[in-house]
């Protein structure tokens, strides 16, 4: 890989340990993937924030970088293993909280914005069309590439951090025009009537398109929350973190519709629901907000919970960014949700909190949430916000 003299200086250690280590990571990655050079990035999103996933070795690595450097570009964080302010209410142990706070402290010393959300685009880390970034949360990577038209590979936590310290990333993969061409036309003939249908659609396209870039037609209407749900699902279940949706995403009209065609029918959505839903009736955890809830979703949850109570033996978590929660506080949604017995899970989510073995069953709107919760030994049900709130209030899946 060709380096400029300034990049060589960074690799030689003239800007300190954190930058040298970061350059070593970026150069190694660039050489593996055949990048010719590094390109500047406008922002970074770092995943790998939960102490649950990092452990002591990860914490030590972060401390070594934090001791000797600051990030060069706007850098935000993915969800952590707990609500940073309200962890006791979510049943997190003091031992875990202490370690998680040490992780956050390391990121803070690096100059990273402690946003702890997988929807950085809703809280100010919003790249422009065509802008190069280095993001490492799969749903957000897919959203950035597809809905925003920005350019990012699906970075790992260390390579995203390295890009933040250097302000650059290796120029390969989805940064290059030739790797952003759709390979398969997906004609959607199914009606999509509720949020979870977008998770089911992501499952169906992910499975059928495998590692191809889909060019999707047949979508009549879609909103922001549905797109973020689809992004999370399609990349979890198979496809590359980039799709085009005719009439919806930028750049779709400029692409040629691929010859190879797949169709998605109502029966494909049913197959998706059948695969995602387990045989379970009693619901111990209802988690809404995967990806993190927007303020609109929080308002819908609050409206549905007005005058109701979460069933005994069931917990309702609303996972969101602290920024959205602060808006919810001001609008009175927080008070309504908490009066019903619901809990906010800011800064965290069901996949990265240490939940293994704590709940036996989950109801959620999210196909991605179901995928990861099964790894936490939960049986899963996926449905609309209404169906999930009903499960929270009755303690049962009634649909
Ligand atoms: Fe976000 Fe966690 Fe879902 S990171 S996309 S809420 S699994």
Boltz pocket constraint, residues with backbone or C-beta under 6 A from the ligand:
constraints:
  - pocket:
      binder: B
      contacts: [[A, 78], [A, 79], [A, 118], [A, 137], [A, 139], [A, 232], [A, 289], [A, 290], [A, 291], [A, 292], [A, 319], [A, 348], [A, 349], [A, 350], [A, 351], [A, 352], [A, 368], [A, 369], [A, 372]]
      max_distance: 6.0
